[in-house]
Amino acid sequence: MATTEKPALTKERFLAATTFDEYVQRMKVNKEQMLQHVEEVQVPPEDLAWWRSQGKLNVFVLTYDGCGDALYNIPVFAKIAKQCPNIDLRVVQRDENLDIMDQHLNQGIYRSVPCFIFLDENYQEIANLKERSEDMTRVFEAEQLAVRRRLRVENKEPWRAEMLREFKNVVGTRKKYP
């Protein structure tokens, strides 16, 4: 008989999680930058009105202190939550919550952060956002591809010399089969 797996993110677990302010106080790296970014974010009044009109929202964010996307994306939502009393924002370390993270893998394989999990007033998931917006991901990927192509052209000869060395190293250290 099949058993129904209980959701890892329960009301009790949500309420036990750190608030955004508690999370920031515990940060080991990027703490000042996180606070600066929250201060810099400007949320237009019409956006705040939209968020306030959404009813009670509980937002659980998986992250880690050194994540660049978290440093830029969490402050946006933290600023919204600070100005919308209907939003309860909790932020936790991804690696201390892998059971939840593994239910929200990016493309089914990546433990990408930040991972925003939106819950209704009954703590039922209604949406999630992994890492960053799709539009920003397309911009990043296009720029990364352009950089890789440029570096390959600029470093063609050193690249080839390194590959010659690495091919010999790999084959020279192979296992000897009887």
C-alpha positions in Angstrom: 0.0 0.0 0.0 1.4 3.4 -1.0 2.0 5.9 1.8 1.4 9.6 1.4 4.5 11.6 2.1 3.9 14.4 4.5 5.1 17.8 3.2 8.4 18.8 4.7 7.2 22.4 5.0 4.6 22.5 7.7 3.0 25.4 9.5 5.1 24.5 12.6 8.3 24.4 10.6 7.5 27.7 8.9 6.8 29.4 12.2 10.0 28.0 13.7 12.1 29.5 10.9 14.1 32.7 11.2 12.6 36.0 10.2 14.5 38.0 7.6 15.9 40.2 10.4 17.0 37.2 12.4 18.6 35.7 9.3 20.5 38.8 8.5 21.8 39.1 12.1 23.2 35.5 11.8 24.8 36.1 8.4 28.5 35.3 8.3 29.3 37.0 5.0 27.6 39.8 2.9 25.6 41.0 5.9 26.4 44.7 5.3 25.7 44.4 1.6 22.4 42.7 2.3 21.3 45.5 4.5 22.5 48.1 2.0 20.6 46.4 -0.8 17.4 46.4 1.3 17.9 50.1 1.9 18.4 50.8 -1.8 15.4 48.9 -3.1 12.5 51.1 -4.1 9.1 49.4 -4.5 6.5 51.5 -6.4 3.3 52.3 -4.5 1.2 50.4 -7.1 3.3 47.2 -6.5 2.9 47.5 -2.8 -0.8 47.9 -3.3 -0.9 44.8 -5.4 1.0 42.8 -2.7 -1.3 44.1 0.0 -4.3 43.0 -2.0 -3.1 39.3 -2.2 -4.3 38.4 1.3 -2.2 36.6 3.8 1.0 35.2 2.3 3.7 33.2 4.0 7.0 33.2 2.1 9.8 30.7 2.9 13.2 31.4 1.4 16.0 28.9 1.1 19.4 30.4 0.6 23.0 30.7 1.8 25.0 33.8 2.8 27.5 33.7 -0.1 24.9 33.5 -2.9 25.1 36.4 -5.3 21.6 36.0 -6.6 20.3 35.9 -2.9 22.2 39.2 -2.2 20.3 40.9 -5.0 16.9 39.1 -5.0 16.1 38.6 -1.3 16.3 42.4 -0.6 13.6 43.1 -3.1 11.2 40.8 -1.4 12.4 41.8 2.1 11.5 45.4 1.2 8.0 44.3 0.0 7.4 42.3 3.2 8.5 45.1 5.4 5.9 47.3 3.9 3.1 44.7 3.6 1.7 43.5 7.0 -0.1 40.6 5.2 3.3 39.0 4.3 5.3 36.8 6.7 8.8 36.3 5.4 11.1 33.6 6.7 14.6 32.9 5.5 16.7 29.8 6.2 19.9 28.2 5.2 19.5 25.8 2.3 21.9 23.2 3.6 20.0 22.9 6.9 16.8 22.3 5.0 17.8 19.9 2.2 14.5 18.0 2.5 12.6 21.1 1.4 15.3 22.1 -1.1 15.1 18.7 -2.8 11.4 19.2 -3.3 12.1 22.4 -5.2 15.1 21.5 -7.4 15.8 23.9 -10.3 15.3 21.9 -13.6 14.8 18.9 -11.4 18.5 18.6 -10.5 20.0 21.9 -9.1 19.8 23.1 -5.5 19.5 26.7 -6.8 19.1 29.5 -4.3 17.4 31.7 -3.4 14.3 29.6 -3.6 11.2 31.5 -2.7 8.3 29.3 -1.7 4.9 31.1 -1.5 2.3 29.7 0.9 -1.3 30.7 1.5 -2.9 31.4 4.9 -3.2 27.6 5.4 0.5 27.1 4.7 -0.2 25.4 1.3 2.2 26.1 -1.4 0.8 28.3 -4.2 3.9 29.2 -6.1 7.7 29.2 -6.1 10.5 31.0 -7.7 14.0 29.5 -8.1 17.1 31.6 -8.2 16.1 34.6 -10.4 13.6 35.6 -13.0 13.7 33.8 -16.3 14.5 37.0 -18.2 17.6 37.6 -16.0 18.7 34.0 -16.4 18.5 34.5 -20.2 20.7 37.7 -19.9 23.2 35.9 -17.7 23.5 32.9 -20.0 23.9 35.0 -23.1 26.6 37.1 -21.4 28.4 34.0 -20.0 28.4 32.4 -23.5 29.9 35.6 -25.0 32.6 35.7 -22.3 33.5 32.0 -22.8 33.7 32.5 -26.6 35.9 35.6 -26.2 38.2 33.9 -23.7 38.6 30.9 -26.0 39.6 33.1 -28.9 41.9 35.3 -26.8 43.6 32.3 -25.2 43.6 29.8 -28.1 47.3 28.9 -28.0 47.6 28.6 -24.1 44.3 26.7 -24.2 45.7 24.2 -26.7 49.0 23.9 -24.8 47.1 23.2 -21.6 44.9 20.6 -23.3 48.0 18.8 -24.7 49.5 18.7 -21.2 46.2 17.5 -19.6 45.6 14.8 -22.2 49.1 13.4 -21.5 48.5 13.6 -17.7 45.1 11.8 -17.9 46.4 9.0 -20.1 49.7 8.8 -18.2 48.0 8.2 -14.9 45.5 5.6 -16.2 45.0 2.3 -14.5 47.1 -0.5 -16.0 44.9 -3.4 -17.0 46.2 -7.0 -17.1 
